[in-house]
């Protein structure tokens, strides 16, 4: 065994990670229908007005407002309809004094007309149209360029493309958009005992859980999970595996970061790069490591599934979102009483999983190796390193998963 020489506080670990990572610079062009959730890498500048022409905002009649100034229900104004214009169709005639054009919502305004009377305020008999309300110039018209003007910067670098922003890009006529690439995150499981789900288990073997939980976390926070084949507990195989992972932007491995004599991957990483820390004063997840290899950050997660997933939420998610140029994750919290007394480990910042049952925080933590500690929990409470007991009934803040 090779015991930890020391562990560092959580805040120090976070600071070391923050100092070693950088937002991704690589960009790519993607089709607009694949742009949702991506981060814009170039300002979007309008090359044309939106809408590109003045158009009717109501079904009705395009008129000269001055012709309707005295119209009312009691004394309607009579105009002559000279044309019908539908969407996608250009008007052929100019509206003159005493005339109007029947028009559909979205159709181009005919020359000469400066207002639209909605159909509910009219009555038509053949080509004669009774107008029952006076119109103001510009009424019920969507003016050319009213939404976006030519040369206007519609979106800036760094904005995350949601549904409405994708719609604005479509309005500019863009079929493709330049965005920042999603960071590719290599996922490497280590250990002779690890077997892929679907395969038979030999005595002493367990199924790989961490590859799948890590992939879900990575995909949910702006990254592209890239699973690699499990590495055996030998220097040669671990060295081969690390080299293969260096084609990606970030390396996350699980297992091999504890203190056993066969936990060798940190020896490999120390030879190839720099280990910035190994061991954090947290529970679960003490044997967590971080460093840089081949210019790429690596996260060494504990092999125990609960510890691995906990530290993925606490450490990997903030770092990955910064690399992907996404805003910090907006967590949701609730404050409820604790259902029963919890004893913590003094000197280690604990992330203690709980379920919300009948308005109470019910302990859900079992052991670091039990994935149900996380899967059956609604969230976690944080117990500071200097606190050894949280009493039943005490109000606790639960960070929800």
Secondary structure, 3 states (H helix, E strand, C coil): CCCCCCCECHHHHHHHHHHHCCCCCCEEEEEHHHCCCCEECCCEECCCCECCCCEECCCEEEECHHHHCCCCCCCCEEEEEEEEECCCCCCCCCCCCCEEEEECCCCECCCCCCEEEEHHHEEEECCEEEECCCCCCCCCEECCCCCECCCCEEECCCCECCHHHHHHHHHCCCCEEEEECCCEEEEEEECCCEECCCCCCCCCCEECCHHHHHHHHHHCCCCEEEECCCECCCHHHHHHHHHHHCCCCEEEEECCCCCCCCCCHHHHHHHHEEEEEECECEECCCCCEEEEECCEEEEEECCCHHHHHHHHHHHHHHHHHHHCCCCCCCCCEEEEEECCCEECCCCCEEEEEEEEECCEEEECCCCCCCCHHHHCCCEEEEECCCCCEECCCCEEEEEEC
